Amino acid sequence: MDRIRVKGGARLKGEIAISGAKNSALKLMAASLLTDEPVTLRNMPRLADIAAMSDLLMQFGVNMNVRRGAALGQSDTMRLHAANVESAFAPYDIVRKMRASFQVLGPLIARHGEARVSLPGGCAIGARPVDFHLKGLEAMGAAIELVDGYVVASAKTGLKGTTIEFPFASVGATENLMTAAVLAKGRTVLKNAAREPETQDLGNFLIAMGAMISGLGTSQIVIDGVERLSGVMYSVMPDRIETGTYMIATAIAGGEVELVGALTSSNQALIGLLEKIGTEVKETNRGVMVYRNGIRPNAMDVTTGVFPVFPTDLQAQYMALMTIANGTSRIKETVFENRFMHVPELARMGADIQVHGDLATVTGVEKLKGAPVMATDLRASVSLVLAGLVAEGETIVNRVYHLDRGFERLEEKLSGVGAEIERLAS
Ligand code: UD1
């Protein structure tokens, strides 16, 4: 298994190209099942999760081609063509690797009238049930059974629009229901819907295919079903979690980095915090410039929440920054239980963190020390790399396959701005 070696202490200078958003790209790929015409996706990130979704879609008979971007910073273009859906079976072996595979359920029922999809796996960050997805589909008239770890769903005469109110503004449930509703009969109203930028990107993609959707970016999304959707060419939005991660990398290591292609609008909660602790963030005509002088930041509390509140997917990275802050910060995780698996690993590097339930109290230390550490999930693993950027000596991050799921060419991007980082192939 590959490992990543980081030697701390280098200031960062230069530019990093931001990739297309993983959490949008995966959903757009799944939604390409909704039409028998070709769909072309530009600005695709090159990630293990994208490869896993490609494998899954090929099982259903989707014809796929990828045109590779040649250089660092040039993205891939993917063409997907679901002329016929030959099978609607999503096996455990693929779905267990990535929870987002479950997002094929809505499109498959809408287009094919039935589906057999394994219950999901993905990062071990809490129970992560799919009850909202299933209750919503049942309310739209689907018959759902759970058989041997599989969801067996059918709606032979089609789905019917209805009003669904989510107990929590779940990203996955909103998106699965939205993709099911676009071809349903009549109007579907999703209340307490997710407002995340990636959910809006999916909605805009569906609208470009001919769907009738209003209320994107608000907590009530209204979808009027249409007879059919057409093919489309669409550019995936920039990855706000990758953007936020490199903003924090610059804040932790010090330096001046331009994030080319990044948007400030989807990262306001993080930018507000970074500015308060003495990091400058400015829009440029190519993206966003981040500047920090390398003095220890001040400690600031944060609570994660649904968009536009601070994202849970940046909690581990922000915690890495707070480990070297001046003072004590409290970091509260409200979206997932069990999302503090990076804490014992950061502690191995000398961080002082106490966890009580959903609250981590971080007392900043003057110096972290490099150590061998283990990646435990996608976002947790990158927090260890960030800590390594500022730690004394060498940090070796094991199990980097977690990183490869969600961060495109991380070590190339960071070494391109002067970090001492390399991949050690197994
Ligand atoms: C998506 C993102 C993930 C991000 C999360 C929250 C993708 C591929 N993943 O995950 O990176 O961290 O949003 O922004 O886009 N829940 C239920 N029942 C359900 C569905 C969800 O109880 O049927 C709970 C979950 O256990 C969790 C909370 O709702 O506590 C939020 O989950 P959700 O928004 O659905 O996250 P995902 O879509 O899985």
Residues whose N, C-alpha, C, O or C-beta is under 5 A from the ligand:
A	BS01	UD1	N23 A100 A127 R128 P129 V130 D131 F132 H133 F168 A169 S170 V171 G172 A173 T312 D313 V335 F336
